[in-house]
Amino acid sequence: MKVNDTIIAPATTLTTQAIALIRLSGSEALNLINQLTQQSIPDSRGFYFRRLYDQEQLVDEVVITFYNAPASFTGEEVIEIACHGGILNTQRIINLLIQKGARMALKGEFSQRAFLNNKIDLIQAEGINDLIHATNDLALKIGVDNMSGKNNQAILSFKASLMDLISRIQVSIDYPDYDDIEGSTPEELKLTLTSILEQLQAIIHRSKLAMKAIEGIKTAIIGQTNVGKSSLLNALINENKAIVTDIPGTTRDIVEGKINLEGVTINLIDTAGIRQTTDVVESLGINKAKEYLTTAQLILYVVNFDNFNNQENKVLFNQVKNKPHLIILNKAKSLTVNEITQVQTYFNEEVILTNAVDNDIDDLIKAIKVLYNNDEILKNDDLLLINLNQIALLEKVALSCKNALTNLNHDYPIDIVNVDLMDGWNSLGELIGQEYDEEIIDNIFRKYCLGK
C-alpha cells in the first residue's frame, strides 16, 4: 500500500439518495479538486459551494468541505464533497478524480492513515468500528466511549504505574545503597502490584460480559411439538420467518433469528418439537434440537397447559432445569387463574405467560432484560474492550503482573520481577498501537467500511 497516495472513496452507500458524500485525502487533495472547478478552493479550512466540470461540461453542483493538514481526521489534506445522490453521479465524480491522479481507497484506509499519523490510537480505531457496527445500546456506548479516547487514559495510567514500579526496582538494582526509595520495599511493591492486578482483572471480567452481550446470547427455543415455538420466534423477531401450522412436526430443521434488546443481543434458534417419531427427516431435526439443548447459553422452554406435566415434558425439563432457562407457558390467554397456578406450582419457579400467535410476549421480553441486565455497565464510564484480541492483550498484561507478584512472594531476584513487568508494559503499548506489526495493522483496518 502506498501511504503517500491521495485516496478517494464514497463515504456514504452508493444508492439513489438526496445527498452522497465523497471523501478525498492526501497531499494532492486540494490540487485534484481544483482541476474540476472553474473557481479554485482556497488553501483555507471551510465550506465552499462549487460547480464541478468535466472539461467544459457541467457535472454537478456540490458543497465542498476542506480540512488543512494536520487538522483533519487523517492528518492530511482532506476534501469532502457533498454531491447529489445517485449511483451514476457519485461514481462519475469519483472516476474524474481518479483520472486526475487519486487512487481508490482500501477498506478502512482513511482510519488507518489517522492511526499512522497519530490522530487516533488502536483503541479509538476499534471504537470507531464498534460504533459503526453497533447492534445494541451497550455496543453503541462502548463504541462512543472508546472512539472519543476518554477510556484510553486507563491504559496510559496502567502504563505509567508499571513504569513507576519498573523504575523503582531498577534504581534499587543500580544503586543498592539507596534503600530508602519510597514504595520500593518488597511489601510496598506487592501492595501496588496487587492493586494494579485487581483493576486489570475487573476490566477483563466486565469486558467479557459486555462482549458476550454484544455478540449475542445463543438462545434455543425448546419444547414439544405444537406448543407455539415457531410462533414465539416470529413474535420475537417481528416477522414470519418460521412456518406455523396446527400440524405437529411442522418445524423439521433449525430456524434462526436475532433480536437486539437495548443492552443485549439474543441469537434465537427455533428447534424441532421434541417427541417420539418414526419420520426420518423429523428425527434429524429432533436430534439437532437435543444438540442445541446442551450447547445453548439460554433456553426458552415452552409448554402448554395440556402437556406441561406429561412424561415427555418431565424428561425434557430434567435436561433443562440445571441450565440457564426461562419457562414459558404459551397459549395462556384462555387459561384460568387456577390453571396458571397449577403450572407455577408444578415447576416451583417463575412461569412467563405468552400468547405468541397474538404477539403477546411483553413479559418474556422483560424477563430476558432482567436476566441480562447491563444497566451498571451502561452507567459506568470505565474502560471496556469488546474485541477478542484486545481482551487477550489485557489478559497478557494481567498474567505478567501475576507472574511478577508470584516471584515477589517467592523472594525471587528483583531483576526477574522487572522482566515480567516490562513484558506487561510492552503489551499495554501494543494494545494502543505504540508498538505494532504492519501486517496486523493492515488486517485490523480491513474490517472497516469503505470510505472510513
BELURWO-V162904 format. One record per run of one state. SS is the DSSP state (a for helix, b for strand, c for the rest). FROM is the first residue (numbers start at 1). TO is the last residue. Records with the same first field share a line. If there is no record, write none. Layout:
BEGIN
SS->FROM-TO ; FROM-TO
END
This chain:
BEGIN
c->1-6 ; 11-18 ; 26-28 ; 35-36 ; 38-45 ; 55-56 ; 68-77 ; 85-86 ; 101-102 ; 105-108 ; 117-121 ; 133-136 ; 149-151 ; 175-185 ; 216-216 ; 224-228 ; 238-254 ; 262-263 ; 271-279 ; 296-297 ; 304-310 ; 321-324 ; 330-336 ; 348-350 ; 354-354 ; 359-359 ; 361-361 ; 372-374 ; 380-387 ; 410-413 ; 433-437 ; 446-452
b->7-10 ; 19-25 ; 37-37 ; 46-54 ; 57-67 ; 78-84 ; 103-104 ; 217-223 ; 255-261 ; 264-270 ; 298-303 ; 325-329 ; 351-353 ; 355-355 ; 360-360
a->29-34 ; 87-100 ; 109-116 ; 122-132 ; 137-148 ; 152-174 ; 186-215 ; 229-237 ; 280-295 ; 311-320 ; 337-347 ; 356-358 ; 362-371 ; 375-379 ; 388-409 ; 414-432 ; 438-445
END
